[in-house]
Structure formats: C-alpha cells, structure tokens
Amino acid sequence: MRETGVEDATRRTRLANERTYLAWWRTGLAALAVGIGVGKLLPQHSSAAHWPFEVVGVGFAILGLVILIVGLQRTRAVESALDRGAFTPMSPQLIVLLAGAGIVLGVGAIALVIFG
C-alpha cells in the first residue's frame, strides 16, 4: 500500500499531465489557426504571389498537427512512467526540432509581412 503523501503527489502529477496535454492541444490548434491566417487570409491583403503565403501556411498547419501528435505521445509516456514510478524526460532532439520549425516558420511569416 502506498503512503498518502505519495498518492497525493502522484495524483497531482497526473492532473498536471492532463493540463499539459491541454496546453499541447492549445498550441497545436493555435499553429493550425496561424496556418489558415497566413495561408488564406494574409494573401488577400497583398499584391504579391500567393504561393509563398500558402507554403508558410501549410508549414504552420503541419507543425500544428505534429504538436498534437507529440502531445499525445508525451502524455502517454508520462502516464506510463507514473505507472512504473519513474520519470521520462522529453527528447532534447525533439525539443530542438519543434523549436527550429517554429523559428523557421516565424521568420517566414515575418518576411511575408514585410516583403509580401
């Protein structure tokens, strides 16, 4: 039988994991919304070619989907680790990949706003 303090800590950690999963969802949905904004709405206010906007918009949409998938995988990994009484860190390579994609797409969006 577990001690009450351990059960409370595990319960709090599981609830924190649920909140984190919802944050992954919010972030993924925000990236999808940015994709729509950049790919469909912004070109209507520009005389430039539409394809660069569409490319960056699709990039944001793909990033949003990836974030949703990674959030689900991460939530499952944390739950599994909690069941074992362990901890599972997030892959540093995945963190760099997501950050890099966001930076590249952000720079692309800025360039479209300035030069589009």
N, C-alpha and C positions, 0 to 999 in steps of 0.2 A: 504494500500500500504506500502511496506517495504521501509526502508531508504536505500540509495545507499550503505552505509558502511556495512549494514547487508547483503545485496545481494552479495556484493563483498566477504565478509567473508564466506558466505555460498558457493559461487562458488569455492573459494579457498579450502574450506574444502572438497567439493565433488571431486575436482581434486586430492587432497591429498589422499582421499579414493580410487580413481582409481589407483594411484601409489602404494598405499599399497596393493591393490588386486594383482597387477602385481608382487609385492615382494613376496606375498604368493605363487603365481604361480612359480616364480623362485626358491623359497625354496623347494616347493613340487617336482618340476622337478629335482632339484639337489639331493634330497633324493632318488628319483627313479633311477637316474644315479649311485649314490653310491651303491644302491642295486644291480644293474647289475654288477658293478665293483667288489664288494665284493663277490657276489653270483656266478658269472660266470667267471670273468677274473682272480681274485686272486687265486682260486684253481688250475688253470693251472700252477702256478708257485710254487706249494707246493707239497710235497710228503705226506702230512697229509691227513686224511679223508676229503672228500669234504662236507659232510653234515653240519659241523659247519659253514662253509662259506655260504652255502645255507640258513641256518636258519637266520644268521645275515643279509644276503642279502634280504631275504623275509621280515624281520623286517623293514629294511630301506625302502623297497618298500611300505609296509603297512603304515609306517609313512608318506611317500610322498603322498599317497592317502588321508590320514587323513588331512594332511596340506592343500591339495587342497580343501577338503570339508569344513574345518574350515574357510579357507579364503573366500569361497563363502558365508557361513553363516554370517561371521563377516561383510563382505561388505554390505550384505543386511540389517543387523541390524543397521549399521551406517547410511545407506541411510534412513531407516525408522525413525531413531531418528532425523535425519536432517529435514525430512518432518514435524515432530512434534515440531521442535525447541528445541530438547532435546539432551542429550548425553547418550550413552550406553557403560559402561565400559566392558572390556573383563573379563570373569570369571577367578578369580585367580586360581581356581582348574584346569581349562583347561590349563592355562599357566604352572602350575606345572606338569601336566600330559605330555604335549608336551616336556617340558624341561627334565623331568625324562626319557621319552622314548629315546630322543636324547642322553642323558648321558649314559644310559644302552647300547644302540646300539654302541655308540662311544667307550665305554670301551670294548665291544665285538670285535669291529673291531681292536682295538689296540692289544688285546690278540691274535687275529688271526694272525696279522702281526708278533708279537713277537714269538709266540709259534707254528704257523702253517707252 
